[in-house]
Amino acid sequence: MSSATPAPDHTTPEPPTPARPLTPVRPLDTDKLYTARLQAARARPYLSSALFALSVVPSESVPTMAVDEHWRCYVSPGFVERTSVEELAGVWVHEVSHLLRDHHGRGERYVKEQGLDGPGERLRMNIAADMEINDDIYGDGLAHPAGAVTPGTLKLPTGLLMEEYASRFRLGSLTGDALWLDCGSGADGRTRGWDLGPDGADGLTAQQRDAVRFRVAQAIKGRPGSAPEGWKRWAEAAFHPPQPWLRLLGAALRSAVSGAGAGQDYTYGRPSRRASSLPRLVLPSLRRRPPRVAVVIDTSGSVSDAELGTALLEVAAITRAVGGRRDLVTVVSCDAAAHVAHPLCRAEDIPLIGGGGTDLCEGFTAALRTRPDVVVALTDGQTPWPSQPPCRTVVGLFPRTGRGSWRETDPNYVPEGPPGWAKVVEIG
């Protein structure tokens, strides 16, 4: 009896194709890399806390070494293999400098303000950030890595910031050798494909990053003789960041005009609620009215035209703070003598008369004749101060740095600061 050949089962799956073996990732020589970091810390001890705060992430996608805003350092194993320990130490310092100087946030703000985008602009910002770092960090025990871009490479002056460098050059023949540069998103704010992101492992929180920056600034301030000028300026800014004086002055003014007693008066138009306890007496109630503001503008010769322009802008802001009531704002221009108190129509129509010496006592006397609730003085501080007025006082102080600019007739004169009874805001 013959048996028929069974029909083939077309539902039987084909045997799986063997998987292609993955290309093995080149191992990272961590001994060499960490030796270089130790050498960088010895050459720049004030950066030690920042260098050891970086977490290392091996990556074949990175051309050399790169950082992200979360303080991860992405390292190419091949780059470590072909680079000497001395040059690697310089690269460590270079990459951590991007993070300490907040090139991520600054680069992101710059491209938004300038309306820039694309890989070409990313490279230009990276080059500008590199020049800010490389102009003074090498030497004195730290080797200059091969190919590092300096301001001299593009025939630019040293000592500028990233934003200033970015405005002074475009990509061209002088930048052709820098096309390989990529220090990561920590250098320009543009996310890379290798970034682990905010949820990745071993990143620092915003508070931890600020703590590292503060420790580095403390180390630089503690031993100022061992740091380049660029790092000294950075540490000074870290301890004393620039204040948003426009917001501070506005807040001080709003606090003054809304404080107890400012713009308050008694009226019989609405009897007091306490009158019910005294049926035969009519007691006045306290009424809130918009406060009157007197602005004293220092028009002496030591105040520049630009600062006078700023003062007029502040007068317009003061008018907005009192609800746009121009009849409630009076302006007194004052040098050694107070001039006419002008009711406000438009800020640009105010005649600022002066140009001589300074005595704000006269200006305060003229301002108080208008019976204001708040006096605002805009001055460079080169003046004698009056006794405490019977109303709230805000002083907008134009900064002065050189001793020779304090008084036209006496270069050794240094004025006293504003009195303690005034709320003082540094302008500019």
Protein Blocks (a to p, Z undefined) as FASTA:
>chain_A
ZZddddddfkbccdddddddddddddddfklmmmmmmmmmmmmmmlmmmmmmpccdddfk
bmkbccdfkopacddfklmmmpcfklmmmmmmmmmmmmmnommmmmmmmmmmnopacjkl
mmmmmmmmmmmmmmmmggjhiacdehiacfklnopaehiafklmmmmcccdfklmmmmmg
cgbjklnopacfklgbjmbghiacfklmmmmmmmmmmmmmmmmmlpcfklmmmmmmmmmg
cddfklmmmmmmmmmmmmghiapacdfkbccfklmmmmmbccdddddddddddddddfbf
klcfklmmmmmmmmmmmmmmnoopaklpccdddfkbccdddddfbfklpcceehiacdfk
lmmmmmmmnopabdcdddehiacdddddfbdcdddddddfblklmpmklmkbccddddfk
bccddeZZ
